[in-house]
Amino acid sequence: EEQAQYVAMDCEMVGVGALGTKSALARVVLVNWHGNVLLDRIIRPEQTVTDYRTFVSGITEADLAHAGDLESCRQEVKNLLRDRVLVGHGLKNDLAALSLRHPWQQTRDTAKYEPFMKIRFEDGVLWPRKLKDLCADKLRKTIQEPGIPHSPYEDAMAALHLYKRVRDKWEK
């Protein structure tokens, strides 16, 4: 079945380093075409967490107490992505956090899809739009509400819904 080849992914990060400004992977969610969760893992970063970014990530110190390690999670994600089309928003950051690569021919990044991008006024350069703004504009759906931590499930599904909406045009 063709739909089985699609997997959507989103990751949440926490802050590491002296000021907590460097990002490290703390949670990864993968869903299939139908929105079923294929993987939902909380990962303990190798470096000391200096900012949990709970207001955005939803991750707390308690969550990381029983978290898995990055390497076993990497392998799980790698196996799930093998020979599949990866859908997401800003996948470069998520893949970098996982130290993974994915063939560009099998990647559908809604942040990089030109019809979804905005033209920067000063120089006419195409610029990615926020997932939240794309969902409001294209799907009439509210995600990432202020004061509520991001849901990686909701964000992965949002990117998948955006892709489904334009899939025929995208694949031409």
N, C-alpha and C positions, 0 to 999 in steps of 0.2 A: 504494500500500500504506500502510495507516494507521500502521504502526510507523515508517515513514520520517519521520514528522513529529516524532519525539522525538530530542532531543540532550541528553546529560548533560555537565556541565562542572565542573571543579574547578581552582582556581588555588593556586599557592604564592607566598608573599611573602618578601621580604628586608627588613631594617631600614635606613632612611635617616634623616638628621638627626643632630644632635650625639650623641644617646644611642642611636641605632638603634631608637627606639621607634615611629617612624612607619613604616607599611608601604608598600612599593612592589611592584608586580607583577614576578615573575621567571620564572614558568612558567605556562602555561595548557594544559590538555588537554580536548579534546572527544571524546566517544565517541557512537556511534549505539546504537540499541536492542539490537543484537546484540553490543555490546562492541567493535566495530571502531573504531580510532582515526581520527578525522576530522582532528584537528589536535593537534600536540604541539610547542609553541614555547617556547623560552627567550628571555626579553626582557631587554635591558639597561635598567635604570631610568635615567631622565633625571638623577636626583640621585645623588650619590656614595653607594655602599653602605657603611654603617658596621657592619652586623651581617648576615652571610650567613645566620644561623639554620640552618646546615647540618644540625644535629642534627634539625631538624623539616623544613626545606625540601628538604634534599638538594642544595641549590645551593652551588657553590663559586666562588671567584674565577675559576678556569680556565673554568668553564661560561659565564661572562658575557663572556669574551674574544671569543667568536665569536657572541654572541647578536644577535638581530634587534632592531629598534626597535619601540617601543610602537605607533606609528601604523599601520604596515603590519600588525601583529598584530591591532590593533583592527578593521581593515577585513576581515581574514580571518574573525575571529570574527563580526562583524556580518553578513557574507554567509552564513555557515553557520547563523546563528540566524534569519535572515529567514523568516517564516511557519512557524516551527517551535515546538514546545513545549519549553521549557528546563527540565531537571530538575537539581537539585543540592541542596546543604546549605549554608545561609548565603549564598545567592546575592547578597544585598544587597552584601556585601563584595567578592565577585568582580566583580560588574558595576561597582561604584564604582571598583575598581582599573583596570578597562578603560575607564572613562569611557563606559560604555554603559548604555542603558535597554532594558528588554524589557517588552512589555505584560503586566500582571499576569494577564490572562486566559490567557496562554500560559506562565505560570511555575508550576512545581511545586517548591516549596522544602520539603524534608523537615524543615527546622528550624522551619517555620511551620505545619505540618500539625497541627491541634489534637489529634487522637488520639495523636500522637507526643510531645506536649509534657507537661511535668510541672507540677503545681500547687505553687507556692511556699508553703511552710507558713505563713509569717508573715501573708500577706495574700490568699492564694488566687489570685494572679495566675499565668496560664499562662506558662511559661518554656521556651525551647527546650532540648532535650537535645543532648549531644554526639553526633556521628555515630558515634563509637566505641561509645558506650553503646547507641545505637539498634541498631547491628549485632549487638552481643552479645545484646541482649534479643529483637529481632524476627527476626534471621536466624541466630542462634547462630553468628556468624562473628566472628573476631578480626581487627581492622584497627588500624593506628596503634600497633604494639607499641612499648613503651618502648625507647629506644636505637636505634631504626631510623627513618630519615627517612620522612616521609609520602610515599606514592605518589599523585600526583594522579589517575593512572589508576584505582588501587584505590578512591580516595575517590569519584570520579565514578561508578564502577560500583556502589559500595555504595549511594549515593543512588538510582541507577536501580533496583537490586534492591528497595530499600525501597518505592519508588514502585510498581513492578510488583506487589508483594505486596498493596497496598491500592488499586490503581488503580480497580477497580470501585466501591468505596465512595467514594473521593475524587471521582470524576466524577459521582456522583449529584446 
